[in-house]
Each structure stands twice: as structure tokens, then as C-alpha cells.
Amino acid sequence: MNPWGLAFVGAGLFTIIGAVCDWDWFMNHPKARFVCAVCGRGGARIFYVVFGIAFVIFGALFAAGVIHDTK
């Protein structure tokens, strides 16, 4: 099991929780402000949920060894 995969899963879950709970400090981050300006706050929340799901899937596949590290 690759620990980097678990880190990606954790980052994805954090992103999903931040978007679902609508944390102000999460959505007011300078990088998130750009997405909010383009999509609106609701659209940014949907974007970050989808982004978090992608991170969780990638991390799970990486941790399981389906996606290999190129060393």
C-alpha cells in the first residue's frame, strides 16, 4: 500500500467536506476565490466536490497499486 495514495484520499475527503460544509475560510482562500468568481459560490462548491471525488478515486487506485509510481 502506497502512503501517497492515502494522502490523496485524505486531501480529497478534506476538499469534499470543506465544500459540503461551506466553510468560509475554505471558500475565501485566494485560489478558491477565482473559482467562486467564475462559477459563483454554489458552482465552486460543486466544482470542489467533484474535484475531491476525483482525488479520492485517484488516491484509492494509487494506494491499491492499480496506478504505479514511476521510479
C-alpha positions as semicolon CSV with decimal commas, in nm:
position;residue;x (nm);y (nm);z (nm)
1;M;0,000;0,000;0,000
2;N;0,141;0,334;-0,105
3;P;0,116;0,606;0,165
4;W;0,095;0,877;-0,102
5;G;-0,233;0,726;-0,214
6;L;-0,370;0,764;0,137
7;A;-0,255;1,126;0,138
8;F;-0,452;1,186;-0,182
9;V;-0,759;1,020;-0,030
10;G;-0,725;1,243;0,277
11;A;-0,686;1,556;0,065
12;G;-0,991;1,458;-0,140
13;L;-1,204;1,398;0,169
14;F;-1,089;1,731;0,314
15;T;-1,188;1,907;-0,008
16;I;-1,529;1,739;-0,016
17;I;-1,601;1,822;0,348
18;G;-1,487;2,182;0,300
19;A;-1,721;2,227;0,004
20;V;-2,021;2,048;0,157
21;C;-1,992;2,231;0,491
22;D;-1,939;2,561;0,303
23;W;-1,651;2,665;0,525
24;D;-1,591;3,037;0,476
25;W;-1,216;3,008;0,535
26;F;-1,201;2,732;0,274
27;M;-1,403;2,916;0,011
28;N;-1,229;3,251;0,078
29;H;-0,883;3,113;0,006
30;P;-0,720;3,313;-0,277
31;K;-0,718;3,012;-0,511
32;A;-1,081;2,931;-0,435
33;R;-1,186;3,294;-0,486
34;F;-1,101;3,264;-0,854
35;V;-1,331;2,962;-0,891
36;C;-1,602;3,147;-0,695
37;A;-1,566;3,449;-0,922
38;V;-1,602;3,235;-1,234
39;C;-1,871;2,990;-1,119
40;G;-2,034;3,161;-0,823
41;R;-2,019;3,016;-0,474
42;G;-2,264;2,734;-0,546
43;G;-2,081;2,638;-0,863
44;A;-1,749;2,647;-0,679
45;R;-1,887;2,413;-0,415
46;I;-1,996;2,167;-0,684
47;F;-1,656;2,201;-0,854
48;Y;-1,472;2,124;-0,530
49;V;-1,693;1,823;-0,453
50;V;-1,621;1,679;-0,799
51;F;-1,251;1,765;-0,761
52;G;-1,244;1,594;-0,421
53;I;-1,414;1,282;-0,559
54;A;-1,150;1,266;-0,833
55;F;-0,875;1,292;-0,570
56;V;-1,032;1,014;-0,362
57;I;-1,061;0,784;-0,664
58;F;-0,705;0,858;-0,778
59;G;-0,571;0,809;-0,425
60;A;-0,754;0,481;-0,377
61;L;-0,624;0,347;-0,707
62;F;-0,273;0,466;-0,625
63;A;-0,284;0,314;-0,275
64;A;-0,416;-0,016;-0,412
65;G;-0,136;-0,036;-0,665
66;V;-0,354;-0,007;-0,974
67;I;-0,167;0,313;-1,065
68;H;0,208;0,264;-1,026
69;D;0,475;0,506;-0,921
70;T;0,736;0,563;-1,195
71;K;1,062;0,505;-1,010
